[in-house]
Amino acid sequence: MRVFNFSPGPAVVPEPVLRKAAAEMLDWHGSGMSVMEMSHRGKEFIGIHEKAQADLRALLAIPSKYKVLFLQGGAIAENAMVPMNLIGGRSVADYVNTGSWSQRSIKEAKKYCTVNIAASSEDKHFTYVPARETWKLTPGSAYVHICSNETIGGVEFQWTPETGDIPLVADMSSHILSRPVDVAKYGVIYGGAQKNAGIAGLTLVIVREDLLDRALPTAPSVFHWKEQAEGDSMVNTPACYAIYIAGLVFEWLLEQGGLPAIEKQNIAKSKLLYDCLDQSKLYLSPVRKEDRSRMNVPFKLRDPSLDEAFLKGAKERGMVQLKGHRSVGGMRASIYNAMPIEGVQALAEYMREFEKQHG
Ligand code: PMP
């Protein structure tokens, strides 16, 4: 029996994707091979790779002057690759600090450049996105980095910052493909695949071509965006199976009506939970309303001694992975694209029932 899996990532994969992958496991399209067994240079896999790229471009309406790279190392590797590939002759990069994942990016960037914290929401425990007017960008800065959805804190940018001539770089790991994005407003977008684009092992990088000439000469080839762009993301053997699964997810997203349709579902799904939290005396949502994430919904029980009972009851009803990140405690429901609305309804119903018993 399948459960409703609220894991923050690796996370739920659309069931039709899993079924298709299962059906094609031993013999992909009459090739007599699993995708796992194919040469990455063979025509079958090249076809899978090209189709996945084309579908991702279609989904996000990526302009032609952007390269799409399918890399490895996850967002954590990109935290280092961003400064390595963008610092050029400059010395300072601006970072907006909205929580744990921003902090992780900042820590890594400090190894390669001077980091200016342009804005931070640390004063209120990372529960909001600082207004653009408060940001202090550095003239001549190499780029400005944001984490557009903080997976742990549940804080999401609901707007795209204007940064003038300074390229905007976004870690979109936990909400990429959950809503349409105006890619042209960004210099670089990156994210791991294991939330909304399939399984771990694949990192998506979308980079504006004119930014490809800024890499440090010491940048390793596999993490050198220009070398990877010129080598069709195959400077090394790519994460073939993860790319195949991402391709199936992209097809599934297109069948759903693309990102505008998915966004509607995500608004409806997240509203079910936030309404439940706002009407409750037992639970509370720590995040400022305008900045609440549609993908990761953290919440607390006002009486933490009920946490264990809440989680146990959820598990008995087939709802798992609801425990909040150890750094913040409480609960967190991650409701990515592949989480069916029935799962969110079941959780909201259970939360109300639990409140009746314990409120
Ligand atoms: N950034 C964000 C926003 C994330 O949610 C995560 C993973 N939870 C990471 C970075 C790190 O990703 P990875 O472990 O794939 O490198």
Boltz pocket constraint, residues with backbone or C-beta under 6 A from the ligand:
constraints:
  - pocket:
      binder: B
      contacts: [[A, 8], [A, 9], [A, 73], [A, 74], [A, 75], [A, 76], [A, 77], [A, 101], [A, 147], [A, 149], [A, 150], [A, 151], [A, 152], [A, 171], [A, 172], [A, 173], [A, 174], [A, 192]]
      max_distance: 6.0
